[in-house]
Amino acid sequence: MAKWDSDQYLKFEKERTQPSIDLARRIERESADSVIDIGCGPGNSTSVIAGRFPKARVTGADNSQNMIGKAKALHPELDFILFDASGDFGEIKEKYDVVFSNACIQWVPDHKKLLPKMMSLLNEGGTLAVQVPMNYKEPVHTIIGELIKSKKWRDKFDEPRIFYTLTQEEYFDILAAASSDFTIWETVYCHRMASHESILEWYRGTGLRPYLEALNETDKAEFEKDFLEEVKKAYPKQENGEIIFRFPRFFFTAEK
């Protein structure tokens, strides 16, 4: 499994945190006594949900020791635990008023089983709140997919990244069966990027991460060069030199 780098991830902290702010604001309950943030990363989303429910006992959970270490350093007032959402939810003994998850479950398989397991962590009347990127149809992902399958690069990788994200219609059916009520929506963020290199920098911390780790330093530089060339073709500059970087994200809240 590719390792996470919290410092690389936080280079775009503002842009990565905004969806968790938007998700937290849409949780309709006025108060909560206990909250867990699944896939908390370096704690930026955990801090957001703690601010939304200041009287709650808030726990951040992530499967990356690097991320948990950074989260504890940045947010010592909060609790953080190592937890793999692709594993056994039985190791979490507590029930929560809010189960929160921002940009995590796209890395976890079998959402038809995962979402009911996340719902099982809720107290009666509790709220599940989730955001998942749905940008796999955007040019940047097309570029990555074509590069890793190209004659030049296909022998360098054992297998392509699997996208576990389902369709909105599939999430609708799962939530209709697993919850008493739910709300779904999509937001397309139009990030202002200073340069094409900024898009490369963003993806070094997420979508390119598994592939870059598989390469030696020479190949890594060459792969990034090829990626950047295609990004420049797909993302035109605006008149002021900046670039619009579209990023669709899918949200839902569900009640138990």
N, C-alpha and C positions, 0 to 999 in steps of 0.2 A: 504493500500500500504506500502510495506517495505521501511524503511528509508535508505537513503544513508549516508555513513560515509566517508567524504573526506579524513580524515587522513589514514584510512584503504586503501582506493583506491590508495593513493599516495605512498604507501609502494613499489610499483613497477612502479614508475613514468616513468623511462627510457623506460621500455618495453611497457608500455601503450601509451606513447607519440610517439614512433617510427612510427606507422602506419599513424598518422596524418602528420608527417614530409614527409613520402613517398607520401601521397595523395596530400599534398600542392605542392610538386615538380612537380606533373604530371598535374597541372592546366596550360594550355598552354597560357593563356592571360598574357600580360606583366604587366598590371597595373589594378587597381580597385579603385573606389572611396568609395565604401561601401561594407561591408562584414558582414554577420551574421553567427555565429557558433551555430547551433542548437544541444542541448545536450552537452553543453560546459563543464559540470562537474566542477572541481576545476580550470578551466581556462588554463590548460596545452595546450590543442589543440587550444584555442583562441590565446594564445601567439604565437604559431607556425604560424597560418594563418596571424596574425598581422605582423610577421617578413617577411612573404612571400610578403605582400603588405603593406610596411611601410607607404605609404601616404594615405592609406584608413582609413575611419572611421569604426572601428571594434566593433561589439556588440556580446557578448556571451549570450546565452539564455539557461535556464535549469529550470526544474520543482521542483528542490530540493533547499530549502532555505539553507540547510547546505552547498551544493556545491557552491551556489552563494556567500554565506558569505566568504567561503575560497577563491574563485576566486577573489573577490574584495580585500581581504587582500593581496593576492600574486601578483596581477596585478592591482594596483590602477590606472594605466595609461589607462586602458581599461574600456569600459562600459559593464555592465551586467544587465540582466533583468530576472525576473521570467516568464517562459512561458512553457506551457504544450503542447508538440507536438501532443498529442492525442486529443487535443481540437480544438477550433476554430481559424484558422489562420487569420481570419478577424481582430483580435485584433492587429495584426502587420500592421501598416498603411504604412510603408516605403517599397520601392522596393530596391533591392540590385544587385550589379554586380556579387557577389559570394555568394551562399548559401552553407555552409560547414557543414558537420556533420560526426563526427568520433565516431564510436562505441556507437550509440544512438538508432537507429531506431529498433533494435532487441527487444526493450522494448515497442514499439508502434504498435498497431494493424492496420490491413487493409492497407498494403503497396500499393495496387492498387489505393487507394484514397490518401494515404499519399504523394506519390511521385509527382503526379500532383499538390497537394497543396504546396509542397516545390518549385516546378517549378514556381508556381504563384507568389512567392515572388521575382522573378528575373526581372530585367530590360531586355528589348530586347537585345539579344546578350550576356546575362549573363550566368554564369556557375554554375551548381550544382555539388558538389563534395562530395561523400559519401563513407564511409567505414563501413562495417558491419561484425562482426565475423560470420564465418561459421564453427565453431568447434563442432557442436552438434553431429557429428559422432565420435569425439575423445573419447578415453577411459574415460576421466574424466567425461564426460556427461553421458556416459553409466552407470558409477558407481553411480552418483547422481540419475539417473532415477530408477535404480534397488533398491537402498536403500530406496527411499521414497515409493516404491510400495511393499517393503518387509513386511512380517507379523509383524516384530518387530516395524516398523515405520509408516505403512500406516494409522493408526488411529490418528496419531499426526498432520496430515496435511489435511486441507480442500480440496485442489486441487493442482495438480502439476503445475509448471511454464509452461506457454504456450510459445512456440517459434513462434514468428511472422515472422521470416525470411523466405523468399521465396526461390525457386530454382534460379539458375543462368539463366535458360531458361525463367522463369517467369519475372525476372527483365529485361531481354533482350526485351521481348514483351512490357512491360510497357514503357521502355525508347524509344523504336522505335516509339510508338504512341505519346509520350508526348514531344519529343525533336526533334530538327533539325539534331542533330548528337550526338553520344555518344561513349564512350570507356569503356570496362569492362575488369577487370583482377583479378587474385587471387595471393596472396602471402602466403606461409606457413612460419611463423616465427618459428625458432627452438631456443627457449629461453633456456639459461643455468640456471638451478635451482640448488641452493646449496644443497638442501635436499628435501625429500618428504614433510617435514613440510612446505617448501616454497610454494609448490603447494596448500596446505591447506590454507596458509596465503593469497595467491592470490585469491582463491575462496571465502574466507570470505568476500571479498569486492565486489563480483559480484554474481556468480551463486549460491553460498550457502546462500547468504544473506536472501532471502525470507524464507528459511526453518529454519535457525538459529533463526530468530526473532520469529518464532512460538513456540519455545521450551523454557522451563525453564532452569535454569543454569545447573542443573544436567543432564537433557536430552541433552542439547546442547553439553556438554563435551563428553557424550557417543556417540552421533551422529558423532561428529568430529573424535572420536577414530575409529569408524567403517569405516568412509570415508577414514581415513589415512591408515588403514589396506589394503583396496582394492587398493588404490593408489600405495602402495608399491609393490603389485603384478603386477600392470599394467605398471609401469614405472621403468625399470631396471636402476641401477646405471652404469655410465661409469667407466672406469678404475681409473679416478682421484676422483671418489666419487660423481661427479655432475650428473644431470639428464637432458636429452633432453625433453623439454616440447613443443611439437608441437602445433602450434596455427594458423590454416588457417583463412585468412581474405579475404573478397571479396570487391573489389573497383569498383567504376564507376564515370565517369564525363560525364555530359550531357549539351548540349548547348540549349539555348532558342532562 
